[in-house]
Amino acid sequence: MTNSTTPKRRVSDVVPAFNQLEGDKMDVRDLEGVEFVITAIQERSGQNGEYLAVQIEVGGKPAFFFTAHQAIYPKLVACMGELPLLAAIIKSTGATSGRAYFDIG
């Protein structure tokens, strides 16, 4: 490759490093009714499709959770440029199905 252009940035300057999650892994069910601060969100691909890795602070301590919940996923993706945010997991019941599901607010 003969290119006289010298790169000014690295890939790591453009794509933030977020491979190392800090703190305890939490389950969405354990966060029901608990206020926490979302500090980082990353979209990831897995064997079963897309999911989110969410870095949070609970009571001032770092923690993280993974989610692909249909009610939570699109809301968190929409918030990615607005971090940090205060949040809590809410258990709701579907109006037509009567089934319980987790949401975020």
C-alpha positions, 0 to 999 in steps of 0.5 A: 500500500503506497499512500502518502496520507498519514492517519490522524486517529486510531479506530479506538479514537472513533469507537469507544472501548467498552469491552470491559464491564465494571462491577457486579452483573445484575439481572433485570428482575433484580433492578425492579423498583431500584433507581440506578444511573445508566453510564454507558450502553453498547449494542452487541450481537449474540447467538440469539440476535441483538442485545444491549450491554448496559453499564450502570451505577447502583448506590454509587457502585458500578454494575451492569446488565444485559437486555434484549427485552422488547420494551426496554431495548428501543428506549435505551437505544434512543437514549444512547446520546443522552447519558448519564440518565437516571432510570428504574426497571418497572414491571408492567402488565399488557393491556390485552394479553394480561402478561407481565413484562419489564419496562424502563422509566 
